[in-house]
């Protein structure tokens, strides 16, 4: 199908493991980048985990305690 051929052309070729390793080795983090990434991950995942815990607790409360 033409849709998939256009998609393959736009994606380009896959890179080898060596090319990916060279690319990631060339990336240098600045002094405050790692703490910033940790804080961003916490801001992203903690609310989701809290909401999931509330939902699970609510289901347990509805099924067992009520």
C-alpha positions, 0 to 999 in steps of 0.5 A: 500500500502506498501509505506504508511505503510513504511511512517507511520512506519518511522514517528512514533506515534503522541505525545499527547498535554501533551508531546508536552507541556512538550517538549516546556516548557523544551526549554530555549532560550538564551539571544540573541535568540529572537532578532535573530529570529525577524531579521531572520523573517524580512529578510525572509518576508520583501523581499517577501512582497516588491516583492508582492507589486511591482507586485500588483502595476505593475498590477494596473498600467498596467490595470488602468493608461496605 
